[in-house]
Amino acid sequence: METYQADDGWDALGDPTRRAIVACLAERPRAVGELAEVLPISRPAVSQHLKVLKEAGLVTDRAAGTRRVYRLNPAGVAALRDQLDTYWSRALDNFKDIAEEKE
């Protein structure tokens, strides 16, 4: 079993502001200023949240002039989805086993 990582995607998504940022980035890539316009936090706070999301592998960034534009990292999001699919498959298998035992 893998050890718990404080910087994994699930931990990063534990914060409601970071979930809101991910929801915004799911619509389209955005710069820090654009995110700050739609969120009730300052630009520096947005930057700090983006840093956490980037370290967790959920977002990437690229330079666009003097700005950095952030987008969701498909590989990071896919990894979370794969984990959920694994949990869901195990839960269904366990449910099936229990249902078959009762027959």
Buried (B, 14 or more C-beta within 10 A) or exposed (E): EEEEEEEBBEBBBEEEBBBBBBEBBEEEBBBBEBBBEEBEBEBEBBBBBBEBBBEBBBBBBEEEEEBEBBBBBEEBBEBBEEEEEEEEEEEEEEEEEEEEEEE
